[in-house]
Amino acid sequence: MPGAAPTNKKTLLLPDTMTQPGWDFLAGRDDVVGMRYTPGMPRAAFHALLADADAVGLSVTPFGEADLAAAPRLRVVGRHGVGYDAVDVPALTRRGIPLMIVGTANSVTVAEHAMFMMMTLAKRGAAMAAMVHEGAGATNSPTGRSSSSRRCCSSSASAASGRGSPGAASAWR
């Protein structure tokens, strides 16, 4: 037998923080194989994995010129999260490698989380939750007054939601 038949199967280097349904989806495909890496792992170990990768998915892992040099087969980089300031876009461009981003895919969730955090701060959510756990009544407020007598959010709290897609979604909601 003269050797293994060539394959078009692509190797995707993906963060091990990806949920199990994502790994299951990849396992059901015959054109790709998923390889796990741990975000924040030592660069030398990351570079060793990059040597066999056709694609890499980034979450919080920065990606620069040295990473690109360790990835001779790399054809695409995907970035999940807000922004891509930790990715050396000019280096990717020089190699003709596209950078894929999720765009506004998670904006509503981020907006809801931002609103939740602002409301938690405005309404002293942690202190109120502690009172409930301790069995204290609604009149035993840390402020000495009913929570219904306080304004919900100040204009400065609303401004903290930002002007990007999540901020716009917060304002709309």
N, C-alpha and C positions, 0 to 999 in steps of 0.2 A: 504494500500500500504506500503510495508516494507521499503521504503527508495529509494534513487536514485540509479540507476544502476551505477556500476563502469565505469569509462571512462579512455581511454588511451590518452586523450587530454593533450598536454604539454603546459606549460606556458612559454612564451619567454619574458624576461624583456629586453626591447630595448630602446635606447635613443630616446627622442622625436624629435631629429634632423633628424631622418630618414624621407625621403621624402614620400609624400602621396602614390605614386605607391607601395612602399614597404608595407605600412599599408593596402592598397587595396588588395595586393597579399595575405597577411596573412588572411584578412577577408574572402577571397574566399576559404579558406581551412577548413576542418572540424577536422583536427588532432592537430591544434595548436591554441593558443590564444595569441595575443600580448598585453603586458602590457607596458605602457610608463613610463619612468623616465626622469628626467631632469639632464643632466650631471652637476656636481657641487652642486647638492642638498645636504641638510644636511645629514650626514652619518646615523643618526637614522632613517630618513625617507627612505633612500635607503635600509637600513637593513630590515625595515618592509616589503618592496616590495620583497626583496630577499627571505624572508621566504616562499613564494609561488612559486618561480621560479625554473623551471627545466633547464633553460638555460639563460645566460645573454650575451648581446652584448655590448661591450665596445667601446667607441670612445676615449674620453680624460679622462674618469673616471679611477682613479687608483683602483686596486683591490688587497687586501691583506688578511692576516690571519683573521682579524676581520670580513671582508666581507664574507669570506668563512664560518666562524662559524655561521653567520646569515642565511646561505643558506643550510638547511639540505637536500633539494630535488635536489640541483644543480647537473647536470650531464655533462655539457659542458660550456665552456667560449669561446666566439668569440671576437677577437680583430681586429677592423678596423682601419687602420692607419699605421704609420711607427713605427716599433719596438714594443716591449712588455716589456720594462724596468720598466713600472709602474705596472706590473702584477707579483705577487708572484708565480712564476712557481714552486719552490720547494713545496710550500703549496698545490698547485693544484695536483702535483705529489703524495704527501702523501695521498691525498684523491682519487687518481685514476681518476681525472677529466682532460680530454684533453683540451688543449688550441688550438683553431683554429685561424690562421692568414690568411690575404689575400695574402701574398706573393708578387708577382710582378704584381698583378692585376691592380694597379693604377700607375705603374712605368712610362709609357709613358706620362700620364697627368702630373705627378710631374715633369718629365724632361722638358716637354714643358713649364710649369709654371716657372721653374728655368731659362730656356733660355729667356723667356719673361722678367723676372725680371732683369737678367743680361743685356739684350739689353736696357731695360728701363733706367737702371743706366748708361750704356755706352753711350747712345745717349741722355741722359738728357730728358727722355720722359715727365716728369711732366712739366718741363720748356717749352718744345716745345709745349705740349698740351695747356698750358696757353697762349702762344703766338698765337696759332691758334684761341683760344676763344676770344682773344683780337683783332684779325684781323691783327696781324703783319705778314709781309711777310717772306719768307724763307731766305732772305738775312739779316734779323734782328735777327740773331742767338745770343744766350747768350754768345757764345764763340767768336763772332766777325768774324766767318768764316762759310762757307757752311758745313753742316753736312756731305757732301760726302767727305770732305778732312780729316776726322778723322778716325782713325782705329776703327774698330767695337769692338773688344774685346781683352784684353790683356791676356797673358797666365795665369796670376793670377786670372782673372775673370773666365777663363775656368776651372781652378783647383778648384774653389769654388763649382762646380757642384757635387763633391764627387766621390766616387768609387763604391757605391752600384748600385742597379738596376736602380734607376733614373739617377744616374751619367753616367752609361754606355749608357743608352738610349739617354741622352743629347749628349754625344760624338758621338754616331752613327748618330743622326739627324744632 
